[in-house]
Amino acid sequence: MREKSYDVELLKGEQIKVARILLGWSQKTLAAKAYLSETAVTRLERKILEKKSTMKLLAHVLVEAGIIFVNHEDGTTGVLIKPDADRTEEIEEEED
């Protein structure tokens, strides 16, 4: 049985940022793993972009990597990381 660890309607850009940092990923790395632009990640984390489809895609990538988002009914939020989380090396730019 697959565990659903987040409700995209309750997620916040700050949780995406903290999750990314816990994994040791840059905005560029998260963007690459989600097939998005780095600008989209930056805008979502800064609450400039509130697009639910982008939030859902980023959350999915982070959950697959070992993140658990916590959203309680009282408004308490948080981010947990599983011991076996994918702390992948940064994606390096290719040299021309």
C-alpha positions in Angstrom: 0.0 0.0 0.0 1.4 3.4 -1.0 1.6 6.0 1.7 0.4 9.5 0.7 2.5 11.8 2.7 1.2 15.2 1.5 -1.8 17.1 0.4 -0.8 19.5 -2.3 -3.5 22.0 -1.2 -1.7 22.3 2.2 1.9 22.4 1.0 3.9 25.6 1.2 6.9 26.8 -0.8 9.0 26.8 2.4 8.4 23.1 2.8 9.7 22.5 -0.7 12.8 24.5 0.1 13.5 22.8 3.4 13.0 19.3 1.7 15.4 20.2 -1.0 18.0 21.4 1.5 17.6 18.3 3.6 18.4 16.2 0.5 21.4 18.5 -0.2 20.0 19.5 -3.5 20.3 22.9 -5.2 17.3 24.5 -6.9 19.0 23.5 -10.2 19.1 19.9 -9.2 15.5 19.8 -8.1 14.4 21.5 -11.3 16.4 19.0 -13.4 14.9 16.0 -11.6 11.4 17.5 -12.1 12.0 18.6 -15.7 11.3 22.2 -14.8 13.2 25.4 -15.1 15.2 26.6 -12.1 13.2 29.8 -12.3 10.0 27.8 -11.6 11.5 26.3 -8.4 12.8 29.7 -7.2 9.4 31.4 -7.8 7.5 28.6 -6.0 9.9 28.6 -3.0 9.5 32.4 -2.8 5.7 32.2 -3.0 5.8 34.2 -6.3 4.3 31.2 -8.1 1.3 29.4 -6.7 0.7 26.9 -9.5 -0.6 23.7 -7.9 0.6 21.5 -10.8 4.1 22.7 -10.2 3.8 22.2 -6.5 2.5 18.7 -7.1 5.3 17.7 -9.4 8.0 19.0 -7.1 6.4 17.3 -4.1 6.2 14.0 -6.0 9.9 14.2 -6.9 10.8 15.0 -3.3 8.6 12.2 -1.8 10.1 9.7 -4.2 13.6 10.8 -2.9 12.6 10.1 0.7 10.9 13.2 2.0 7.7 13.2 4.1 5.7 16.3 4.3 3.8 17.0 7.5 0.6 19.1 7.5 -1.5 19.0 10.7 -5.1 20.3 11.0 -4.0 22.9 13.4 -1.7 24.5 10.8 1.5 22.9 12.0 3.8 22.0 9.1 7.1 20.3 8.7 9.4 18.1 6.7 10.9 14.8 7.6 13.6 12.8 5.8 13.8 9.0 5.6 17.1 7.4 6.6 17.5 5.9 3.1 16.7 9.2 1.3 18.3 9.9 -2.1 20.9 12.4 -1.3 22.1 12.5 -4.9 25.2 14.4 -5.9 24.5 17.8 -7.5 23.8 17.8 -11.2 26.8 19.4 -12.9 26.7 21.6 -15.9 28.2 20.1 -19.0 31.2 21.9 -20.4 31.1 22.9 -24.0 
